[in-house]
Amino acid sequence: MASRDEDERLLNENHHDRDNTSPRMSPLLDPGHLLHRIVVLGFMCFLGFGSYFCYDNPAALQKQVMQDMQLNTSKFMQLYAWYSWPNVVLCFLGGFLLDRVFGIRFGTVIFSLFVCVGQVIFALGALVNQFWLMEFGRFVFGIGGESLAVAQNTYAVNWFKGKELNLVFGLQLSMARVGSTVNMNVMGWVYDHMKAALGQSGHYTLGSALMIASSTCVFSLICALALGYLDRRAERILNKEQGKTGEVIRLRDVKDFPFQLWLIFIICVGYYVAIFPFIGLGQVFFIEKFNFTPTQARAVNSIVYIISAPASPLLGLMVDKTGKNIIWVLFAVVTTLIAHMMLAFTFWNPWIAMVILGLSYSLLACALWPMVAFVVPEHQLGTAYGFMQSIQNLGLALISMASGAILDSKGYLFLEVFFCACICLALVAVVMLYFVDVLRGGELNLSASARAKLQKTSSPESE
């Protein structure tokens, strides 16, 4: 391995080309080489694994949590609400903290620590049979969770600018969904083994299972430390600046947001509040309505994440190649509504509806979020995305509590009708977005080739 001085000397000999580091440096050690960046990508993908694995611990153990902690559904859904509450504010502050206070490397470690500590507090709350402590643990966990995702995206932009970036985002989302899927299908097994080992069920068994789950957060913390080392090394060798989120938050920009962006916000909230709260309550739903065993219920409840893992990068590539973002969002919303109606009003095999839901969820994520960049100027992107995530988390917190209350008082059928109403709100917003974009001559629904031609003619190089 080359010494620090030799690395710098070799790079200075090729300072006109960042990618042309010395051929004497091993490709695995050369920050400008694809093989090295693939290693870095591996750490990036696993950076969020623990967070996504533990986020849905309550859903994977819904029945056990409610029995062992003696909760009704409304109290149970508070575990999701408390995760979302801090992110109503932190979506604005996360980028600022990473850019101006901590730096991307130290900030990533800090947020990973919040995730670890939050999960441990959550597990301790179960061990000592104190539900308020479990809620506090989820609050701490939420402080780190969403900001860690911002850090993960910043690393991706810093290392994979250009044509690789969409694929990298897709791979990161895939690994996140792998974490969620493994959680859904493993935590019940872990609980059962702890029950057998301890000879009884109860809050101590639940806490022990959740404490084992915290090991995935420790693994992600190790990835954060490794990424920090590799990024610092690349900064030294390639003489590059530390990555920035680019999320300059100016709340005064909100008054200048175009009408299309507000419609995108409505679509985002209306859609996602019918996905995540449903998955959080899905396991018992499949047991009660379709007479599934707990294992079968966990499997079908996790199929949305299983499908999203391989489908997200493929669908992202498809949207990149075709354009027509509004049409793809419309298709995703309509098929999601069909899936929820199948679950609500039929006794058809729920695997059909959940597979449709998984594909639709993946497609919407690939087509909706990039549209923000088409309707606001670059200097407002940080504010726009921060506001979008803030509204999404506010919606998830409120709807999580409402879902639990509806289920306790009205039952699953009424809850599914409520989710269908949320999807209908998103559908109305999509249709309005289509016509507003047409009337204002926007580019949200242009084909990829037409969009590229428009961007080329409007670029400074073409003038």
C-alpha positions in Angstrom: 0.0 0.0 0.0 1.4 3.4 -1.0 2.3 5.8 1.8 0.4 9.1 2.3 3.2 11.2 0.7 3.5 8.8 -2.2 -0.3 8.9 -2.8 -0.3 12.7 -2.9 2.8 12.8 -5.2 1.3 10.3 -7.6 -2.0 12.2 -7.7 -0.2 15.6 -8.3 1.5 14.1 -11.3 -2.0 13.6 -12.8 -3.8 16.6 -11.2 -5.4 17.5 -14.6 -7.6 14.3 -14.4 -9.2 13.3 -11.1 -9.7 9.8 -12.3 -6.1 9.2 -13.4 -4.4 8.1 -10.3 -1.2 6.1 -10.4 -1.4 2.7 -12.1 0.9 1.4 -9.3 -1.9 1.9 -6.8 -4.1 -1.2 -6.4 -7.6 -0.6 -7.9 -9.1 -1.6 -4.5 -7.2 1.2 -2.8 -7.5 3.8 -5.5 -10.5 6.2 -4.7 -10.8 7.1 -8.3 -11.2 3.5 -9.5 -14.6 1.7 -9.9 -13.6 -1.3 -7.8 -12.9 1.0 -4.8 -16.1 2.9 -5.3 -18.0 -0.4 -5.3 -16.5 -1.3 -1.9 -17.6 2.2 -0.7 -21.1 1.5 -2.2 -21.3 -1.6 -0.1 -20.8 0.3 3.1 -23.3 3.0 1.9 -26.0 0.4 1.3 -25.5 -1.2 4.7 -25.3 2.2 6.5 -29.1 2.3 6.7 -29.7 -1.5 7.1 -30.0 -1.3 10.9 -32.3 1.7 10.8 -34.7 0.1 8.3 -34.5 -3.3 10.1 -35.5 -1.8 13.4 -38.0 0.7 12.1 -40.7 -2.0 11.6 -39.8 -4.1 14.7 -43.3 -3.1 16.1 -45.0 -4.3 12.9 -43.1 -7.6 12.9 -44.1 -8.2 16.6 -47.4 -6.5 16.6 -49.3 -9.3 18.4 -46.5 -9.9 20.9 -46.0 -6.2 21.7 -49.8 -5.6 22.3 -50.1 -8.8 24.5 -46.9 -8.4 26.5 -47.3 -4.7 27.1 -51.1 -4.9 27.4 -51.8 -2.3 24.7 -54.7 -1.5 22.5 -54.1 -0.7 18.8 -54.2 3.1 19.4 -51.4 2.9 22.0 -49.4 0.5 19.8 -49.5 2.9 16.8 -48.0 5.6 19.1 -44.7 3.7 18.5 -44.8 4.9 14.9 -46.1 8.3 15.7 -43.2 9.0 18.1 -40.7 8.1 15.3 -42.3 10.6 13.0 -42.7 13.6 15.4 -39.0 14.6 15.6 -38.7 14.4 11.8 -41.4 17.1 11.3 -38.6 19.5 12.3 -35.4 17.6 11.6 -36.1 17.3 7.9 -35.3 21.0 7.8 -32.3 20.8 10.2 -30.7 17.5 9.1 -28.9 19.0 6.1 -27.8 22.1 8.0 -26.4 20.0 10.8 -24.5 17.8 8.3 -23.1 20.8 6.3 -22.5 23.4 9.0 -22.2 21.7 12.4 -20.9 18.1 12.2 -19.7 17.6 8.7 -20.9 14.6 6.7 -18.5 12.0 8.3 -18.9 13.0 11.9 -22.6 13.7 11.4 -23.2 10.2 9.9 -21.6 8.7 13.0 -23.7 10.9 15.3 -27.0 10.0 13.7 -26.0 6.3 13.6 -25.4 6.5 17.4 -28.9 8.1 17.8 -30.4 5.1 16.0 -28.4 2.6 18.2 -29.2 4.3 21.5 -32.8 4.8 20.5 -33.2 1.1 19.7 -31.5 0.1 23.0 -33.8 2.4 25.0 -36.8 0.9 23.1 -35.7 -2.6 24.1 -35.0 -1.5 27.7 -38.5 -0.1 27.9 -39.9 -3.6 27.2 -37.4 -5.3 29.6 -38.6 -3.1 32.5 -42.2 -3.1 31.4 -42.4 0.7 30.9 -44.2 1.7 27.7 -43.3 5.4 28.1 -39.7 4.4 27.9 -40.4 2.5 24.7 -42.0 5.6 23.3 -39.0 7.7 24.3 -36.7 5.2 22.6 -38.7 5.5 19.4 -38.4 9.3 19.6 -34.6 9.1 19.9 -34.5 6.5 17.2 -36.5 8.9 14.9 -34.0 11.7 15.5 -31.3 9.6 13.9 -33.3 7.6 11.3 -34.4 10.2 8.8 -31.2 12.3 9.1 -29.1 9.2 8.5 -31.0 8.7 5.2 -30.0 12.3 4.3 -26.3 11.5 5.1 -26.6 8.3 3.0 -27.8 10.2 0.0 -25.1 12.8 0.4 -22.4 10.2 0.4 -24.0 8.8 -2.8 -23.9 12.1 -4.6 -20.3 12.8 -3.4 -19.0 9.4 -4.8 -21.3 8.7 -7.7 -22.1 12.0 -9.5 -23.3 11.5 -13.1 -25.0 8.7 -14.8 -24.4 6.1 -12.0 -26.3 8.1 -9.4 -29.9 6.9 -10.2 -28.7 3.3 -10.1 -26.9 3.9 -6.8 -30.0 5.4 -5.2 -32.0 2.4 -6.4 -29.5 0.0 -4.9 -29.6 1.9 -1.6 -33.4 1.7 -1.5 -33.1 -2.0 -2.4 -30.9 -2.7 0.6 -33.2 -0.6 2.9 -36.1 -2.8 1.8 -34.0 -5.9 2.4 -33.5 -4.8 6.0 -37.3 -4.3 6.3 -38.0 -7.7 4.8 -35.5 -9.6 7.0 -37.1 -7.9 10.0 -40.6 -8.9 9.1 -39.6 -12.5 8.6 -37.0 -13.0 11.3 -38.2 -11.1 14.4 -41.1 -13.5 15.1 -38.6 -16.4 15.0 -36.2 -14.5 17.3 -39.1 -13.9 19.8 -40.1 -17.6 19.7 -36.6 -18.7 20.4 -36.2 -16.2 23.3 -39.5 -17.5 24.6 -38.2 -21.1 24.5 -34.9 -20.1 26.1 -36.6 -18.2 28.9 -39.4 -20.6 29.4 -42.1 -18.0 29.3 -43.5 -15.1 27.2 -43.9 -11.6 28.5 -42.3 -8.2 28.5 -38.8 -9.6 29.3 -38.9 -12.0 26.3 -40.0 -9.0 24.1 -37.3 -6.8 25.4 -34.7 -9.5 24.9 -35.8 -10.0 21.3 -35.6 -6.2 20.6 -32.2 -6.0 22.2 -30.9 -8.7 19.8 -32.4 -6.6 16.9 -30.2 -3.7 18.1 -27.1 -5.6 16.9 -28.1 -4.6 13.3 -27.8 -0.9 14.4 -24.3 -1.6 15.8 -23.4 -3.1 12.4 -24.6 0.0 10.6 -22.6 2.2 13.0 -19.5 0.2 12.1 -20.3 0.9 8.4 -20.6 4.6 9.3 -17.1 4.6 10.8 -15.7 2.7 7.8 -17.3 5.2 5.4 -15.9 8.1 7.4 -12.4 6.6 7.1 -12.6 5.9 3.4 -14.1 9.3 2.6 -11.4 11.1 4.6 -8.8 9.1 2.8 -10.3 9.9 -0.6 -10.4 13.6 0.4 -6.7 13.5 1.1 -5.7 11.6 -2.0 -8.0 13.3 -4.5 -7.8 16.7 -2.9 -11.6 17.0 -2.9 -13.9 18.8 -0.5 -16.0 17.0 2.1 -19.4 16.2 0.7 -22.3 18.6 1.2 -26.0 17.8 1.2 -26.8 20.9 -1.0 -29.9 21.3 1.2 -29.8 25.0 1.8 -33.0 25.7 3.8 -34.7 29.0 3.4 -38.1 28.9 4.9 -39.0 32.2 3.1 -38.8 30.3 -0.2 -42.0 28.5 0.8 -44.1 31.5 -0.3 -42.6 31.1 -3.8 -43.4 27.4 -4.3 -45.4 26.8 -7.5 -48.8 25.2 -7.4 -47.4 22.0 -8.9 -45.2 21.5 -5.9 -48.1 21.7 -3.5 -49.9 19.1 -5.5 -46.8 16.9 -5.3 -46.9 17.3 -1.5 -50.5 16.3 -1.4 -49.8 13.2 -3.5 -46.9 12.3 -1.2 -48.9 12.5 2.0 -52.1 11.0 0.6 -50.2 8.0 -0.8 -47.7 7.1 1.9 -50.2 7.4 4.8 -52.0 4.5 3.2 -48.8 2.3 2.9 -46.7 2.5 6.1 -49.5 2.6 8.7 -51.2 -0.3 6.8 -48.0 -2.4 7.0 -47.6 -1.5 10.6 -51.0 -3.1 11.3 -51.0 -5.7 8.6 -49.9 -8.8 10.4 -53.0 -9.1 12.6 -55.2 -8.1 9.7 -54.1 -11.1 7.6 -54.5 -13.4 10.6 -58.0 -12.2 11.5 -59.5 -11.7 8.0 -57.8 -14.5 6.0 -57.1 -17.0 8.8 -53.4 -16.9 8.1 -50.9 -18.4 10.5 -48.5 -15.8 12.1 -45.7 -17.0 9.7 -47.9 -16.7 6.7 -49.1 -13.2 7.9 -45.5 -12.0 8.3 -44.6 -13.2 4.9 -47.5 -11.6 3.0 -47.1 -8.4 5.1 -43.4 -8.1 4.0 -44.0 -8.8 0.3 -44.2 -5.0 -0.4 -40.6 -4.6 0.8 -39.4 -7.9 -0.9 -40.7 -6.7 -4.2 -39.3 -3.1 -3.7 -35.8 -4.4 -3.3 -35.2 -5.7 -6.8 -37.9 -3.6 -8.5 -36.8 -0.1 -7.4 -33.6 0.1 -9.4 -35.3 -1.5 -12.5 -38.3 0.8 -12.3 -36.0 3.8 -11.7 -34.1 3.0 -14.8 -37.4 2.6 -16.7 -38.6 6.1 -15.6 -35.2 7.5 -16.5 -35.5 6.1 -20.0 -39.1 7.0 -20.7 -39.9 10.2 -18.8 -43.7 10.7 -18.5 -43.4 11.0 -14.7 -47.0 12.1 -14.1 -48.4 9.1 -16.1 -46.3 6.7 -14.0 -47.4 8.3 -10.8 -51.0 8.1 -11.9 -50.6 4.4 -12.8 -49.0 3.7 -9.4 -51.8 5.5 -7.5 -54.6 3.8 -9.4 -53.1 0.3 -8.9 -52.6 1.0 -5.2 -56.2 2.0 -4.9 -57.2 -1.2 -6.6 -55.0 -3.3 -4.3 -56.6 -1.7 -1.2 -60.1 -2.2 -2.5 -59.3 -5.9 -3.1 -58.1 -6.2 0.5 -61.1 -4.3 1.8 -64.0 -5.8 -0.2 -63.0 -9.2 -1.3 -61.6 -12.5 0.1 -59.3 -13.1 -2.8 -55.9 -14.4 -2.0 -54.2 -11.3 -0.4 -50.9 -12.2 -2.1 -52.3 -10.8 -5.3 -53.2 -7.4 -3.8 -49.9 -7.2 -1.9 -47.8 -7.9 -5.0 -49.7 -5.1 -6.8 -49.1 -2.9 -3.8 -45.3 -3.7 -3.8 -44.9 -2.9 -7.5 -47.0 0.3 -7.3 -45.1 1.6 -4.2 -41.8 1.1 -5.9 -42.9 2.8 -9.1 -44.3 5.8 -7.3 -41.1 6.4 -5.3 -39.1 6.3 -8.6 -41.4 8.7 -10.4 -42.7 11.1 -7.7 -39.6 12.4 -5.8 -37.5 13.4 -8.9 -40.4 15.7 -10.0 -39.6 18.2 -7.3 -36.3 19.1 -9.2 -38.4 19.9 -12.3 -40.6 22.5 -10.7 -38.3 24.5 -8.4 -34.9 26.1 -9.1 -31.8 24.4 -7.7 -31.3 26.9 -4.9 -34.8 26.0 -3.5 -34.4 22.2 -3.7 -33.2 21.8 -0.1 -36.2 23.7 1.2 -38.6 21.9 -1.1 -37.4 18.4 -0.2 -37.2 19.3 3.5 -40.8 20.6 3.4 -42.0 17.5 1.6 -40.4 15.2 4.1 -41.7 17.3 7.0 -45.3 17.2 5.7 -44.9 13.4 5.0 -43.8 12.8 8.6 -46.5 15.0 10.1 -49.1 13.0 8.0 -47.6 9.7 9.1 -47.7 10.7 12.8 -51.3 11.9 12.7 -52.6 9.0 10.5 -50.8 6.4 12.6 -52.7 7.6 15.7 -55.9 7.9 13.7 -55.5 4.4 12.3 -55.1 2.9 15.7 -58.2 4.7 17.0 -60.3 3.7 13.9 -59.2 0.1 14.3 -60.1 0.0 18.0 -63.5 1.5 17.4 -64.6 0.5 13.9 -62.5 -2.5 12.8 -60.4 -3.4 9.8 -63.1 -2.8 7.1 -63.6 0.8 8.1 -59.8 1.3 8.3 -59.4 0.0 4.8 -62.1 2.4 3.6 -60.2 5.2 5.3 -57.0 4.2 3.5 -58.9 4.1 0.2 -60.1 7.7 0.9 -56.5 8.8 1.4 -55.5 7.2 -1.9 -58.4 9.0 -3.6 -57.1 12.3 -2.3 -53.7 11.5 -3.9 -55.5 10.5 -7.2 -57.4 13.8 -7.4 -54.1 15.6 -6.9 -52.4 13.6 -9.6 -55.1 14.5 -12.1 -55.0 18.1 -11.2 -51.2 18.1 -11.5 -51.5 16.7 -15.0 -53.7 19.5 -16.2 -51.8 22.2 -14.4 -48.6 21.0 -15.9 -50.1 21.0 -19.4 -51.6 24.5 -19.0 -48.3 25.9 -17.7 -46.1 24.2 -20.3 -44.2 22.3 -17.7 -41.8 19.3 -18.2 -43.2 16.9 -15.7 -44.8 14.7 -18.3 -42.3 15.1 -21.1 -40.6 12.0 -22.6 -37.0 11.5 -21.6 -35.8 12.6 -25.1 -37.9 15.7 -25.1 -36.8 16.6 -21.6 -33.1 16.1 -22.5 -33.6 18.3 -25.6 -35.2 21.0 -23.6 -32.5 21.0 -20.9 -29.8 21.1 -23.6 -31.3 24.2 -25.3 -31.7 25.9 -22.0 -28.2 25.2 -20.7 -25.6 27.9 -20.6 -23.3 25.9 -23.0 -26.0 26.2 -25.7 -26.0 30.0 -25.6 
